[in-house]
Amino acid sequence: MKRVIGPLSPPPSAYTEDVVFTHPGGDAELRCIYERNGAMFAGGLRFRRVRAYRFRAESYSTPWHIEGAYDTLVEVEQSDWVEELVSAEPGEAWGQRTIRHFLIYIDGSGAYEMAAESCEWIQEVAA
């Protein structure tokens, strides 16, 4: 089951550059540049305390990855992936971390999944 959190950017938007994913450790970011109403903007999402992530190129994304998550951040509830990660947690950390399953399918790029504590929007700026 997927619960909608919100769109990647306020519509109507058109993504003009590839998404940039960075994970230097701890947190991860998805950044992109898009056009809205004739102006260019940069924005994206920041995921806090990332435990794992997955990516599927457009051609490998299934309808499940796209439906409800098209340019929209969703949380996957009752996630088998989170259950798998929790069962693999080291004994001393077991049950002390919050792990949520986030999913977004970005047109022209693919599906990004994050197992993280939380997510927030990166402040949009003129590009």
C-alpha positions as CSV (number, residue, x, y, z in Angstrom):
1,M,0.0,0.0,0.0
2,K,1.3,3.5,-0.9
3,R,0.5,6.7,0.9
4,V,1.0,9.9,-1.1
5,I,3.2,12.4,0.7
6,G,3.4,15.0,-2.1
7,P,4.6,16.0,-5.6
8,L,8.3,16.5,-6.3
9,S,7.6,20.1,-7.4
10,P,4.5,22.2,-7.7
11,P,2.8,21.4,-11.0
12,P,2.9,22.1,-13.9
13,S,6.6,21.2,-14.1
14,A,8.8,19.7,-16.8
15,Y,12.1,18.1,-15.9
16,T,14.9,19.2,-18.1
17,E,18.0,17.5,-16.7
18,D,18.8,14.1,-15.3
19,V,18.2,13.5,-11.7
20,V,21.3,13.6,-9.5
21,F,21.4,11.2,-6.6
22,T,24.1,11.6,-3.9
23,H,24.7,9.6,-0.8
24,P,27.9,10.7,0.9
25,G,26.9,8.9,4.0
26,G,24.0,9.2,6.4
27,D,21.7,11.4,4.3
28,A,20.9,11.1,0.6
29,E,19.6,13.7,-1.9
30,L,17.7,13.6,-5.2
31,R,18.2,16.9,-7.1
32,C,16.8,18.0,-10.4
33,I,16.3,21.1,-12.5
34,Y,12.9,21.7,-14.0
35,E,10.9,24.4,-15.9
36,R,7.7,25.8,-14.6
37,N,5.8,28.7,-16.2
38,G,8.8,29.6,-18.3
39,A,11.3,29.8,-15.5
40,M,14.0,27.3,-14.4
41,F,14.1,26.0,-10.8
42,A,16.3,23.5,-8.9
43,G,14.9,21.4,-6.1
44,G,14.5,17.9,-4.9
45,L,14.3,15.7,-1.8
46,R,16.6,15.0,1.1
47,F,16.4,11.7,2.9
48,R,17.6,11.5,6.5
49,R,19.5,8.5,8.0
50,V,19.4,6.3,4.9
51,R,19.8,2.6,5.7
52,A,19.5,1.3,2.1
53,Y,18.4,2.5,-1.4
54,R,17.4,1.0,-4.7
55,F,17.1,2.3,-8.2
56,R,15.4,1.0,-11.3
57,A,15.9,2.6,-14.7
58,E,12.7,3.5,-16.6
59,S,12.8,0.4,-18.7
60,Y,13.0,-1.8,-15.6
61,S,10.3,-0.1,-13.6
62,T,7.1,-2.0,-13.2
63,P,3.6,-0.6,-13.1
64,W,3.8,-0.8,-9.3
65,H,6.8,1.6,-9.2
66,I,4.9,4.1,-11.4
67,E,1.3,4.0,-10.2
68,G,0.7,6.7,-7.6
69,A,4.4,7.6,-7.5
70,Y,4.8,9.4,-10.9
71,D,6.8,12.5,-10.0
72,T,5.3,12.1,-6.5
73,L,6.8,11.0,-3.2
74,V,5.0,8.1,-1.6
75,E,5.6,6.0,1.5
76,V,5.2,2.3,1.1
77,E,3.4,1.0,4.2
78,Q,3.8,-2.5,5.5
79,S,6.9,-2.9,3.4
80,D,8.5,-6.3,2.9
81,W,11.8,-4.5,2.2
82,V,11.7,-2.7,5.6
83,E,10.9,-5.9,7.3
84,E,13.9,-7.5,5.7
85,L,16.1,-4.6,6.7
86,V,14.9,-4.6,10.3
87,S,15.5,-8.4,10.6
88,A,19.1,-7.7,9.5
89,E,19.8,-5.0,12.0
90,P,22.7,-5.6,14.4
91,G,21.5,-6.8,17.8
92,E,22.5,-3.7,19.7
93,A,20.5,-1.5,17.3
94,W,17.5,-3.7,16.9
95,G,14.3,-1.7,17.2
96,Q,16.0,1.6,18.0
97,R,15.9,3.0,14.4
98,T,12.9,4.2,12.5
99,I,13.0,2.9,9.0
100,R,10.4,4.1,6.4
101,H,10.2,3.0,2.8
102,F,10.0,6.0,0.4
103,L,9.4,5.7,-3.4
104,I,9.3,8.2,-6.2
105,Y,9.2,7.5,-9.9
106,I,10.8,10.4,-11.9
107,D,9.8,10.7,-15.5
108,G,12.9,10.3,-17.7
109,S,15.0,8.7,-15.0
110,G,13.3,5.9,-13.1
111,A,12.2,4.7,-9.7
112,Y,14.1,5.6,-6.5
113,E,13.4,3.8,-3.3
114,M,14.9,4.9,0.1
115,A,14.8,3.1,3.4
116,A,15.3,6.2,5.6
117,E,14.1,7.7,8.9
118,S,12.5,10.8,7.2
119,C,12.3,12.9,4.1
120,E,12.1,16.6,3.4
121,W,11.9,18.8,0.4
122,I,15.0,20.8,-0.6
123,Q,14.2,24.4,-0.8
124,E,13.5,25.4,-4.4
125,V,15.7,28.0,-5.9
126,A,15.9,29.7,-9.3
127,A,18.3,27.9,-11.5
